[in-house]
Amino acid sequence: MASNFRPALIVVDVQEDFCPPNGSLAVPEGRDVVAPINKLLALPFVLKVATKDWHPLDHVSFAANHAGKQPYVDFVTIVNPENATESYSSRLWPVHCVQGTGGAELLAELDVGRLDRIVEKGTDRRVEMYSPFYDPFVSPRVSDSGLATLLRDHAVTDVYVVGLAGDYCVKSCAEDAAKEGFRTYLIEECTRSVDAGNWPQCKVAIEGSGAKVVSVESPEVLRLMTTTTAP
């Protein structure tokens, strides 16, 4: 593989709680992403990473931890625990992907044997962390998974993003990968959204960040089928 093309695959949050029929935060048609993702996992990426929401039970994103608040409907202001002047508003969710529970497990039908690494995120109860790279705070950042360093340690040049959910964690992953300087591609057939009607607007935001939304038939994906893996 040419040194100017060292692709990595990031499989975002393909977990039981995000999928029908029993997921507590089930994304419509969420399980449908597994078959095309498994096909990608068979391709010669330099690095194949899966991410997992891995929340403590008292996580700030759970509506159950805020009196009178409802999942999906209500929002909460999250303040940087290290800098009270920095805050953001975040949607509240049902309890999901709690550490050590079945709902936090990767789908059994996902070809996990082809993964090189699993990165856990959302482990700090105080902050929401859609992106598998880091939380939205900057002064200072509270939680950093080390994913950017991992990609650079493998001399990755191009990042392909798939998984759940397209309008939240997948979107944030693609945006942050582009921000970190990687050529970034979100493969549209390999994601589903919480709010499917918002997907066109999300695509505009993703491409505005410098990432590209592509199809499995795009030249960017077909290129993977004609490469060989280099150390």
N, C-alpha and C positions, 0 to 999 in steps of 0.2 A: 504494500500500500504506500503510495507516494506520501512523503513526509508532510506535504501541504494538504493532505486529506486523511485525517485520523478521526473517524466518527465515533461518537458515543450515543448510546440509547438510554434515555431516562424514562422509566415506566412509573408513572405517578399514581400512587394510592389505589391500586387495583385490589381493594380489600372488601371483605364480606359486608361490612356495614354500609358500603356505598353501592351495593348491588341488590336487585330483586332476587328472590322473593322476600327475603327476611331481613334485609339491611335496615338499620334504624334511620339511616339517612340515604335511602336508596335513590340512585340516579336512574331515571327512566332509561331502559335498555342498556344499563351499565354492563351487564355480562356480555353484551354483543361485542365489546372491544377485545375480548380475550383471543379469539381466533386470529384476527389480523395481527395482534401483538405477538402471538406465538410465532407467526411467520417471520416477523422482524427479528425475533430473538434467535432465529436460525441463521441470520446473516452475519457477516464478519465484522462486527463492531470491535473497536479497540477495547471498549469498556461497556458493560451492560449493568445498569443500576436500577434497582427498584426502590421507591420511597414508600414510607408508611406513616400515616398519622399514628401517633403513639402517645395518646393523651392521658394525663392523670385524671382521676374521677372528678376532681374539683377544678377542671379547666375553665378558664374565663369564657370560652366560646359556647359553653353549654347553657341554654336558657334555664335549665333546672337549677343553676347556681345563682340566678338573679330573681329575687322575689317578684312575682307578678308578671314576669316576662314570658313571651311565647316564642317557640322556635319558628324560624322562617320569617316571622312577622316583625319582631322587635330587633332593635340594635342596641349596642352598648358602646360607650366611649372607653377605650383602653388607653391608659396613661403609661408612658415609659417609667418603669419603677426606678430608673436611675436618673431621670430628668423630667420633672413635672411639667415642663413647658412643651413637651412633645407628646402628642396624642393622635389617635385616629378612631373613627367610628367603624364598628364591625358588626355584621349580621350575626344573630344568635341561631344556634342549631340544636337539634336533639342530641342527647348524649350519644357519642359514637366513638369507635376505635379506641376504647379504653385499654390501657396497657395490660397485656396478659389475657385479654378476653378473646373469644372466638371471632367477634366482630372485627377485631383488629388484624386478623390473619389475612395474608394474601390469598386470593382465590385458589382453590385446589387445582383448578384446570389451567392455571397459569404455569408455563414451563419454567419453574423456578430453578431447575437444575442448570439452566443456561446463564443465570445471573452471576455476576462477579461480586456484587456488593448490595447490601440493603442499608438504606439510610433512613433513620427515624427522625421525625420532625414533630413540632408541636408538643414537645416534652415539658416545656416550662409553663406552669399553670397560669402565669401572669400575662402571657402574650399570645395573640393569634399568629399563626405562621402558615399561611397558604403556600408560600414558596418553599420548596425543599432546600433552598440555599440559605435563607435567613429571614428573620422577622422584618417588618417594615421600618423599624426604628433605625436611626442613624447616629444619634448623639447622646449616648453611645448605643450601638447595636446590643441587643440583649441575648439573642440566641443565634448561633451560626453552626450549621451542620457540618461544615468542612467540605461540602460538595464541590465548591469552586476549586479548592486546593486539590481535591482528588482528581478532578478532570485535568488540571494543569500538570499534576504529577505523571499523568499518562499521556501528556503532550497532545491532548485532544484539540482538534481544530473546529469540528462541526458537531452540533448537538441536535439529536432528534428526540422530540418530546411527544409522549402518548400517555393515555390513561384517563383518570377521573379526578375531579370533574372539569370539563373544558372551560367553564366560565369562572372557575375559582383557582384551584391549585395548579391545573395544567397551564392555564393562562399566566399565572404568576411565575411558574417555572420557566416558561418560554421567554417572558419579558426579562427575568433576571439573568438567564443564560446569555441573552443578547447584550444586556448591560455589562456583563462580565467579559464581553469581547469575543464570544464564540459565534460562528455562523450557526444560526438556529432555525430549525424547521419543526413546526407542529403538524403532525400528520392527521388530517381531519377525520378520516374514517376510523381512526383509533382512539376517538374520544367521544364522550357524551356529556351533556350539560345538565345542571340542576334545573335551570330555566332555559329550555331550548329556544324559546322565542327571542332571547337576548343574544344568541350566538352570533348573528350578523354584526351586531354592535361590538361584541367582544373581538371578533376577527379584525375589525378596524383598529381597535386599541392595540392588539398584539402586533399587527404589522407596523403600527406607528412607533412601536418600541424598537424596531429593527429586525424582529423575527419574521419569518415567512410562514403562512399557512399553506400547506401543500397537500396533494393527494397521494395515494399509494402508487399512482401511475405517473407521478411527476418525474422529471429528469433527476431531481435531487434524491429521490428514493430509488429509482431504477439504477442509479450509479452504484448503489450498495451491492447490487447483484453482479457487478463486474469487477469487484475489488478482491484483493486477498489481504489477509491480516499480516501486519508487520509487528515486531515487538515494540 
